[in-house]
């Protein structure tokens, strides 16, 4: 098992050594011994990271861990390449949710190395059942010390009850067919998502192709469509502040009871803009002021027009209990816009 990377404290290199007695039994199991390779460097100004390296090196020199916990010095690119292709498992134990990516795990993945990691960084998207092992994404404890103990115990349990038994369940040819199956699953179901081809395909399919088609449309007939959109935006911007609510029926929002179908109605004077706005009902879960968590967004439908007055209705089933806040949001609407942020006006009207 390899743990090799920059020794920043949030990566929790110390986690494996939370319970040395239990770790001793794992690495010295006569039938299923586990070998750990550690390597890496800390920033010259990171005293805590350097302290982690010193601690791991000291543990590796203890008699019960000699030849079982190995710290490889002088970590560099060449050593890293050998490790990401030479170990059986790549272990990553970051503090949730501080892992930006964890690219070493992606590199190991490409070499048929199976990952054992917290569901953070790339592993949140990469993990597939039967193709590696994962610690839960959500924290159980706010207290980091308690969380460290729980995560360490989870790792020990996985090694004792799943990983080591699977690896050492060898056939007459000297290898574990079940282990090879995990490796193959990993290569087949995870690795293809972390190639440059997949990245370029995504850029082409999601952005480049659609943007190229849109550009051709905008530029056709002497930029006819582009001019129409520009004029429409100018018109909306000039009248945006004068758009107002003529009437509203939002009694349903005053007393929401689960199990009922509710309807909210708004009449808007668009000041001659001709169906240029959209409305949506936004529900927030009650939370501290700095923790905005949008729970659900329900669009209104335009159901009637009388001159400049447009009637909008939203219906929804109140099926989820809890404490919520709700508000009505108005925004410019035009099918020619590529996305809402292209013309990011918004007004909260209820």
C-alpha positions in Angstrom: 0.0 0.0 0.0 1.4 3.4 -1.0 0.9 6.8 0.7 3.2 9.2 -1.2 2.5 12.9 -1.6 3.1 16.3 -0.3 3.0 16.1 3.5 0.4 18.8 4.2 -1.3 18.3 7.5 -4.8 18.2 6.0 -3.8 15.0 4.1 -3.6 13.2 7.5 -0.5 11.0 6.9 -0.7 10.3 10.7 -4.1 8.6 10.4 -2.8 5.1 9.9 -0.9 5.3 13.2 -3.8 6.2 15.4 -3.8 2.7 17.0 -0.3 1.2 16.8 -1.4 -2.1 18.5 -4.0 -2.8 15.8 -1.7 -1.7 13.0 1.0 -4.1 14.4 -1.4 -7.0 14.1 -2.3 -6.0 10.5 1.3 -5.7 9.2 2.5 -8.8 11.1 -0.3 -11.2 10.3 1.5 -14.4 9.3 -1.1 -15.3 6.7 -2.0 -11.9 5.3 0.9 -9.4 6.0 0.4 -5.9 4.7 3.4 -3.7 3.7 3.2 0.2 3.7 5.4 2.5 1.7 5.4 6.2 2.7 7.3 8.9 0.9 7.0 12.6 0.3 8.2 16.1 1.3 6.9 19.0 3.4 7.2 22.6 2.5 10.3 24.1 4.1 8.1 26.5 6.1 5.7 23.8 7.2 6.9 22.6 10.6 3.9 20.5 11.2 4.3 18.6 8.0 7.9 18.0 8.7 6.9 16.7 12.1 4.6 14.2 10.5 7.5 12.9 8.4 9.7 12.6 11.5 7.0 10.7 13.4 6.4 8.2 10.6 10.1 7.7 10.2 10.4 7.0 14.0 7.6 4.5 13.9 9.2 2.7 10.9 12.3 2.1 13.0 10.3 0.4 15.8 11.1 -3.3 16.0 7.6 -4.4 15.3 7.4 -2.3 12.2 10.8 -2.8 10.7 10.4 -3.9 7.1 6.6 -3.4 7.4 6.4 0.4 7.5 8.9 1.8 5.0 9.7 5.5 4.5 11.4 6.1 1.2 13.6 9.2 1.3 14.5 11.7 -1.4 11.0 11.8 -2.9 11.1 13.0 -6.5 9.3 12.6 -9.8 11.1 9.4 -10.7 10.4 7.7 -7.4 6.8 8.9 -7.6 6.4 7.2 -11.1 7.7 3.9 -9.7 5.4 4.1 -6.7 2.2 4.9 -8.7 2.9 1.9 -10.9 4.4 -0.5 -8.4 2.1 -0.7 -5.4 -1.2 -2.6 -5.2 -3.3 0.1 -3.4 -3.0 3.9 -3.3 -4.2 5.3 0.0 -5.4 8.9 0.5 -6.9 10.1 3.7 -7.6 13.9 3.4 -9.6 15.9 5.9 -13.1 16.5 4.4 -13.7 18.7 2.3 -10.2 20.1 1.8 -8.9 17.8 -1.0 -8.9 19.8 -4.2 -8.3 16.8 -6.4 -5.7 14.2 -5.4 -4.1 13.7 -8.8 -1.7 11.1 -7.6 -4.6 8.7 -7.2 -5.6 9.4 -10.8 -2.1 8.5 -11.9 -2.1 5.3 -9.9 -5.5 4.5 -11.4 -4.0 4.5 -14.9 -1.4 1.9 -13.8 -3.9 -0.6 -12.5 -3.4 0.4 -8.9 -6.6 0.3 -6.8 -7.6 3.3 -4.7 -8.5 3.4 -1.0 -9.6 7.0 -0.2 -11.9 9.3 1.6 -14.8 10.4 -0.7 -13.2 13.8 -1.3 -11.5 15.4 -4.3 -11.4 13.3 -7.4 -12.6 10.2 -5.7 -16.0 11.6 -5.1 -16.6 11.4 -8.9 -14.2 8.5 -9.5 -15.3 5.9 -7.0 -17.2 2.9 -8.3 -18.4 0.0 -6.1 -16.3 -3.1 -6.8 -13.5 -1.0 -8.2 -11.8 0.3 -5.0 -12.7 1.3 -1.5 -14.0 4.5 0.0 -14.5 6.2 3.4 -17.8 8.1 3.6 -18.0 11.6 2.1 -19.9 13.1 5.1 -18.4 13.7 8.4 -19.8 11.9 11.5 -18.3 14.2 14.1 -17.5 18.0 14.1 -14.7 17.3 16.5 -11.7 16.4 14.2 -10.1 14.2 16.8 -13.2 12.0 17.0 -13.5 11.9 13.2 -9.8 10.9 12.9 -10.4 8.0 15.3 -13.4 6.8 13.4 -11.7 7.1 10.0 -8.7 5.2 11.3 -10.9 2.4 12.7 -12.7 2.2 9.3 -9.4 1.8 7.5 -8.3 -0.9 9.9 -11.6 -2.7 9.4 -11.4 -2.5 5.6 -7.8 -3.9 5.7 -8.6 -6.7 8.1 -12.0 -7.8 6.8 -12.1 -7.0 3.1 -8.8 -5.9 1.4 -6.2 -8.3 2.8 -8.6 -11.4 2.7 -9.4 -10.6 -1.0 -5.8 -10.1 -2.0 -4.5 -13.3 -0.3 -7.3 -15.5 -1.5 -4.9 -16.9 -4.1 -5.5 -19.8 -6.5 -3.1 -22.6 -7.4 -1.4 -20.2 -9.9 -0.4 -17.9 -7.0 -2.8 -15.0 -7.5 -6.3 -13.9 -6.4 -8.8 -14.0 -9.1 -11.1 -11.8 -7.1 -8.4 -9.2 -6.6 -7.7 -9.2 -10.4 -11.4 -8.6 -10.9 -11.3 -5.5 -8.8 -8.2 -4.2 -10.7 -10.0 -4.9 -14.0 -13.2 -3.2 -12.8 -11.1 -0.2 -11.8 -9.3 0.1 -15.2 -12.6 -0.4 -17.1 -15.0 1.7 -15.2 -12.8 4.5 -13.7 -9.7 5.0 -15.7 -11.5 6.1 -19.0 -12.9 9.1 -17.2 -9.5 10.5 -16.5 -7.9 10.6 -19.9 -7.1 13.6 -22.1 -9.4 12.2 -24.7 -12.4 12.3 -22.4 -11.5 15.8 -21.4 -11.3 17.0 -25.0 -14.5 15.2 -25.9 -16.3 17.0 -23.0 -15.0 20.4 -24.1 -16.1 19.6 -27.7 -19.6 18.2 -26.8 -20.5 20.6 -24.0 -18.9 23.8 -25.2 -17.0 24.1 -28.5 -19.6 22.5 -30.8 -22.6 24.3 -29.4 -20.8 27.6 -29.2 -19.6 27.3 -32.8 -23.2 26.6 -34.0 -24.5 29.6 -31.9 -21.8 31.8 -33.4 -22.8 30.9 -37.0 -26.5 31.7 -36.1 -25.6 35.0 -34.6 -23.4 36.1 -37.6 -25.8 35.0 -40.3 -27.5 37.6 -42.5 -25.2 40.4 -41.4 -25.5 39.6 -37.7 -29.3 39.8 -37.7 -29.8 37.6 -34.7 -27.1 39.3 -32.7 -28.6 42.7 -33.3 -32.1 41.4 -32.2 -30.7 40.1 -28.9 -28.8 43.3 -28.3 -31.9 45.5 -28.9 -34.0 43.2 -26.6 -31.4 43.5 -23.8 -31.4 47.2 -24.1 -35.2 47.3 -23.9 -35.3 45.1 -20.9 -32.6 47.0 -19.1 -34.4 50.3 -19.7 -37.7 49.0 -18.3 -36.5 46.5 -15.7 -36.9 48.8 -12.7 -40.4 49.8 -13.7 -41.8 46.2 -14.0 -44.1 45.6 -11.0 -46.4 43.2 -9.4 -50.1 44.1 -10.1 -51.5 41.5 -7.8 -50.6 38.2 -6.1 -52.3 35.3 -4.4 -49.7 33.6 -2.2 -51.9 32.6 0.8 -50.7 29.1 0.2 -47.3 30.1 1.2 -48.4 31.4 4.6 -49.5 28.0 6.0 -47.9 25.1 4.1 -49.0 21.7 5.3 -47.6 18.5 4.1 -49.8 16.4 1.9 -51.5 19.3 0.1 -51.3 20.6 -3.5 -50.7 24.3 -3.4 -51.0 27.1 -6.0 -49.4 30.5 -6.1 -50.5 33.2 -8.6 -48.8 36.5 -9.6 -49.9 39.1 -12.1 -47.0 41.1 -13.5 -47.1 44.4 -15.5 -44.2 43.9 -18.0 -44.3 47.5 -19.3 -44.8 46.5 -22.9 -41.9 43.9 -23.0 -44.1 41.1 -24.4 -43.6 38.0 -22.2 -40.0 38.9 -21.4 -39.8 37.7 -17.8 -39.9 34.4 -16.0 -40.8 33.7 -12.4 -39.8 30.9 -10.1 -40.5 29.9 -6.5 -37.3 29.3 -4.5 -37.3 27.2 -1.3 -34.4 27.4 1.1 -33.8 25.2 4.1 -33.6 27.1 7.3 -30.0 27.5 8.1 -27.5 30.0 9.5 -27.4 33.3 7.6 -24.1 32.5 5.9 -25.2 29.0 4.9 -27.6 29.4 1.9 -28.9 26.0 0.8 -31.4 26.1 -2.1 -33.6 23.1 -1.6 -35.9 23.4 -4.6 -36.8 25.7 -7.5 -40.3 25.6 -9.0 -40.9 27.5 -12.2 -44.1 29.5 -12.8 -46.2 29.0 -16.0 -47.6 32.0 -17.8 -51.3 31.2 -18.1 -53.0 34.4 -19.2 -52.3 37.7 -21.0 -54.3 40.9 -20.8 -52.5 43.8 -22.4 -49.3 44.4 -20.5 -50.5 42.2 -17.6 -49.2 38.6 -17.5 -50.6 36.0 -15.1 -48.2 33.4 -13.7 -49.1 30.3 -11.7 -46.9 27.8 -9.8 -48.3 24.6 -8.3 -46.4 22.2 -6.1 -47.1 19.3 -3.8 -46.0 19.8 -0.2 -44.5 16.4 0.5 -41.4 17.1 2.6 -41.6 18.2 6.2 -39.2 20.7 7.7 -38.5 24.3 8.2 -38.2 26.3 5.0 -38.0 29.8 3.7 -39.5 30.7 0.3 -39.4 33.6 -2.1 -40.4 34.5 -5.7 -37.6 35.4 -8.1 -38.1 37.2 -11.4 -35.6 37.1 -14.3 -35.4 38.1 -18.0 -36.5 35.3 -20.3 -35.6 34.8 -23.9 -35.1 31.5 -25.8 -32.3 33.1 -27.7 -30.1 33.5 -24.6 -27.5 30.7 -24.2 -28.0 30.7 -20.5 -29.4 32.8 -17.7 -26.0 34.3 -16.7 -25.7 35.8 -20.2 -28.1 38.5 -19.0 -27.9 38.3 -15.2 -30.7 40.6 -14.1 -32.8 39.3 -11.2 -35.5 40.8 -8.9 -37.0 39.3 -5.7 -40.6 40.2 -5.8 -42.2 38.1 -3.0 
